[in-house]
Amino acid sequence: MTNKETIDRWAELVIPAVFKAEEALQKAKPEWKVRLVALSNGTSTEDPQKVAVEYCTEIATIIVTQGKDYVPDGTIDGE
């Protein structure tokens, strides 16, 4: 795969999935918006690195569990 093909694949498939998952997360758990705003304006006492990992994990979980090929295997909390 060329670099151009890789960019096209990311632009067509990966990034839109992230945006959709982020939107779903914001609707399902509105407290994330509050946490992220607090980090961006400096009023949070949370570790930004820890919050970033948690946020990315939440988004990845939505992407995986809403995928066509998702099969619960007991490795995700709440399965």
C-alpha positions in Angstrom: 0.0 0.0 0.0 1.4 3.4 -0.9 1.5 6.4 1.4 -1.3 8.0 -0.6 -3.5 4.8 -0.3 -2.8 4.7 3.5 -3.9 8.3 3.9 -7.0 7.7 1.8 -7.8 4.6 3.9 -7.4 6.6 7.2 -9.5 9.5 5.8 -12.2 7.2 4.6 -12.5 4.6 7.3 -10.5 5.2 10.5 -10.9 8.9 11.3 -14.7 9.0 10.6 -15.1 6.0 12.9 -13.3 7.9 15.6 -15.5 11.0 15.2 -18.7 8.8 15.3 -17.5 7.0 18.4 -16.6 10.3 20.1 -20.1 11.7 19.3 -21.6 8.5 20.7 -19.5 8.8 23.9 -20.4 12.4 24.4 -24.1 11.4 24.2 -23.8 8.4 26.4 -21.5 9.9 29.0 -21.8 13.7 29.0 -19.5 13.9 32.0 -16.6 13.5 29.5 -17.3 16.9 28.0 -17.0 18.5 31.5 -13.7 16.6 32.1 -12.2 17.6 28.8 -13.2 21.3 29.2 -11.7 21.3 32.7 -8.4 20.0 31.3 -8.4 22.5 28.4 -9.0 25.5 30.6 -6.7 24.4 33.4 -9.3 23.9 36.2 -8.8 20.1 36.4 -6.8 18.4 39.0 -6.7 15.2 36.9 -3.5 13.9 35.2 -4.0 14.8 31.5 -2.1 11.7 30.4 -4.4 9.4 32.4 -7.5 11.2 31.2 -6.3 10.9 27.6 -5.7 7.1 28.0 -9.2 6.7 29.5 -10.8 8.7 26.8 -9.1 6.9 24.0 -10.0 3.5 25.6 -13.6 4.6 25.8 -13.6 5.6 22.1 -11.8 2.4 21.1 -14.3 0.3 23.1 -17.2 1.9 21.2 -15.6 1.3 17.8 -14.9 -2.3 18.6 -18.2 -3.2 20.2 -20.2 -1.5 17.5 -18.3 -3.2 14.7 -20.0 -5.7 12.4 -17.5 -8.4 13.3 -17.7 -7.8 17.1 -18.1 -11.1 19.1 -18.2 -10.8 22.9 -15.4 -12.8 24.4 -15.5 -11.8 28.0 -12.4 -9.6 27.9 -14.3 -6.2 28.1 -15.9 -5.1 31.3 -19.7 -5.4 31.0 -19.7 -8.1 28.3 
